[in-house]
Amino acid sequence: LCFLALLSLRTHPEMWQDPPWTYVEESRYYAPAIILLQLLFFVFLFKFGWQKNLKRALIITLLASFIYNGVYWLKQLKNGHFGNESLYTFDHNYSSLLTICDALQETPIENLVYADVNGYNNAFVSTITEVQIIPFDNLKKVSYSKPNVSYSIIVNCNEKELENLLANTKLMLKKELITSDGHRLYVVSLGE
């Protein structure tokens, strides 16, 4: 456990979820410690002649586990279905990206290309949608190779990055798209 804490201190947290992911949040890394504790529990029982109480200890442990899991499940059911809270679920961690994917799929623009400052977001969008992806840094090199084909590029960036992009390229801002959660996307195309 100390090693996981050290890794979390040495390695910058991943920002794809809120709060940021660190090594101490991943339950699979605790597996060796959990197995070791369980083995020590049974060694302790056998070493001190508690074989008689082993059956009772196992029943109490299983009962406590079922009660804990039941309470946790009921809490998740209450929060997720009745409270519309989805913290620490797939939907919550990726909610803004999922609304971006929905906006891209609902956009009636043909020859659509998506560009994001974050490469992870590009990978997520390309997995969920059928929209073509271009890395944000490659937008500086955009030119059309096909005559009579107009591409629209939806850019996910902040206003400063957009201003910088428009100032240093031939791209022009066509319009803004606002997703259902209020996120701004910018539609740009190559100026004539």
Contacts in CASP RR format, 6 or more apart in sequence:
PFRMAT RR
TARGET T0000
AUTHOR 0000-0000-0000
METHOD contacts of the structure
MODEL  1
LCFLALLSLRTHPEMWQDPPWTYVEESRYYAPAIILLQLLFFVFLFKFGW
QKNLKRALIITLLASFIYNGVYWLKQLKNGHFGNESLYTFDHNYSSLLTI
CDALQETPIENLVYADVNGYNNAFVSTITEVQIIPFDNLKKVSYSKPNVS
YSIIVNCNEKELENLLANTKLMLKKELITSDGHRLYVVSLGE
1 24 0 8 1.000
1 30 0 8 1.000
1 33 0 8 1.000
4 23 0 8 1.000
4 24 0 8 1.000
4 29 0 8 1.000
4 30 0 8 1.000
5 23 0 8 1.000
5 24 0 8 1.000
7 23 0 8 1.000
8 22 0 8 1.000
8 23 0 8 1.000
8 24 0 8 1.000
11 22 0 8 1.000
11 23 0 8 1.000
13 19 0 8 1.000
13 20 0 8 1.000
13 21 0 8 1.000
13 22 0 8 1.000
14 20 0 8 1.000
14 21 0 8 1.000
14 22 0 8 1.000
16 93 0 8 1.000
16 120 0 8 1.000
17 93 0 8 1.000
18 93 0 8 1.000
23 29 0 8 1.000
44 50 0 8 1.000
45 51 0 8 1.000
45 53 0 8 1.000
45 54 0 8 1.000
45 57 0 8 1.000
46 54 0 8 1.000
50 57 0 8 1.000
79 85 0 8 1.000
79 86 0 8 1.000
79 87 0 8 1.000
80 86 0 8 1.000
80 89 0 8 1.000
86 92 0 8 1.000
86 95 0 8 1.000
91 98 0 8 1.000
94 124 0 8 1.000
95 181 0 8 1.000
96 179 0 8 1.000
96 181 0 8 1.000
96 183 0 8 1.000
97 121 0 8 1.000
97 124 0 8 1.000
97 125 0 8 1.000
97 128 0 8 1.000
98 128 0 8 1.000
99 179 0 8 1.000
99 180 0 8 1.000
99 181 0 8 1.000
99 183 0 8 1.000
100 121 0 8 1.000
100 125 0 8 1.000
100 156 0 8 1.000
100 179 0 8 1.000
100 183 0 8 1.000
100 185 0 8 1.000
101 124 0 8 1.000
101 125 0 8 1.000
101 128 0 8 1.000
101 129 0 8 1.000
102 179 0 8 1.000
102 180 0 8 1.000
103 177 0 8 1.000
103 179 0 8 1.000
103 180 0 8 1.000
103 185 0 8 1.000
104 112 0 8 1.000
104 114 0 8 1.000
104 125 0 8 1.000
104 129 0 8 1.000
104 131 0 8 1.000
104 154 0 8 1.000
105 129 0 8 1.000
105 131 0 8 1.000
107 154 0 8 1.000
107 177 0 8 1.000
109 152 0 8 1.000
109 154 0 8 1.000
109 187 0 8 1.000
110 150 0 8 1.000
110 152 0 8 1.000
111 149 0 8 1.000
111 150 0 8 1.000
111 151 0 8 1.000
111 152 0 8 1.000
112 131 0 8 1.000
112 132 0 8 1.000
112 151 0 8 1.000
112 152 0 8 1.000
112 153 0 8 1.000
112 154 0 8 1.000
113 131 0 8 1.000
113 132 0 8 1.000
113 133 0 8 1.000
113 134 0 8 1.000
113 151 0 8 1.000
113 152 0 8 1.000
113 153 0 8 1.000
113 154 0 8 1.000
114 122 0 8 1.000
114 125 0 8 1.000
114 126 0 8 1.000
114 129 0 8 1.000
114 131 0 8 1.000
114 132 0 8 1.000
114 133 0 8 1.000
114 134 0 8 1.000
114 153 0 8 1.000
114 154 0 8 1.000
114 156 0 8 1.000
115 122 0 8 1.000
115 133 0 8 1.000
115 134 0 8 1.000
115 135 0 8 1.000
115 136 0 8 1.000
115 138 0 8 1.000
115 139 0 8 1.000
115 153 0 8 1.000
115 154 0 8 1.000
115 155 0 8 1.000
115 156 0 8 1.000
116 122 0 8 1.000
116 125 0 8 1.000
116 136 0 8 1.000
116 155 0 8 1.000
116 156 0 8 1.000
116 157 0 8 1.000
117 136 0 8 1.000
117 156 0 8 1.000
117 157 0 8 1.000
117 158 0 8 1.000
117 161 0 8 1.000
118 156 0 8 1.000
119 135 0 8 1.000
119 136 0 8 1.000
121 156 0 8 1.000
122 133 0 8 1.000
122 135 0 8 1.000
122 136 0 8 1.000
125 131 0 8 1.000
125 133 0 8 1.000
126 133 0 8 1.000
131 154 0 8 1.000
134 142 0 8 1.000
134 153 0 8 1.000
136 155 0 8 1.000
136 157 0 8 1.000
136 161 0 8 1.000
139 153 0 8 1.000
139 155 0 8 1.000
139 165 0 8 1.000
139 169 0 8 1.000
139 171 0 8 1.000
140 165 0 8 1.000
140 168 0 8 1.000
140 169 0 8 1.000
142 153 0 8 1.000
142 169 0 8 1.000
142 170 0 8 1.000
142 171 0 8 1.000
142 190 0 8 1.000
143 190 0 8 1.000
144 151 0 8 1.000
144 190 0 8 1.000
150 189 0 8 1.000
151 189 0 8 1.000
151 190 0 8 1.000
152 174 0 8 1.000
152 187 0 8 1.000
152 188 0 8 1.000
152 189 0 8 1.000
153 171 0 8 1.000
153 187 0 8 1.000
153 188 0 8 1.000
153 189 0 8 1.000
154 177 0 8 1.000
154 185 0 8 1.000
154 186 0 8 1.000
154 187 0 8 1.000
155 162 0 8 1.000
155 165 0 8 1.000
155 185 0 8 1.000
155 186 0 8 1.000
155 187 0 8 1.000
155 188 0 8 1.000
156 183 0 8 1.000
156 185 0 8 1.000
156 186 0 8 1.000
157 165 0 8 1.000
157 186 0 8 1.000
162 173 0 8 1.000
162 186 0 8 1.000
165 171 0 8 1.000
165 188 0 8 1.000
166 172 0 8 1.000
166 173 0 8 1.000
166 188 0 8 1.000
170 190 0 8 1.000
170 191 0 8 1.000
171 188 0 8 1.000
171 189 0 8 1.000
171 190 0 8 1.000
171 191 0 8 1.000
172 188 0 8 1.000
172 189 0 8 1.000
172 190 0 8 1.000
172 191 0 8 1.000
173 186 0 8 1.000
173 187 0 8 1.000
173 188 0 8 1.000
174 187 0 8 1.000
174 188 0 8 1.000
174 189 0 8 1.000
175 186 0 8 1.000
175 187 0 8 1.000
176 184 0 8 1.000
176 185 0 8 1.000
176 186 0 8 1.000
176 187 0 8 1.000
177 184 0 8 1.000
177 185 0 8 1.000
177 186 0 8 1.000
177 187 0 8 1.000
178 184 0 8 1.000
178 185 0 8 1.000
179 185 0 8 1.000
END
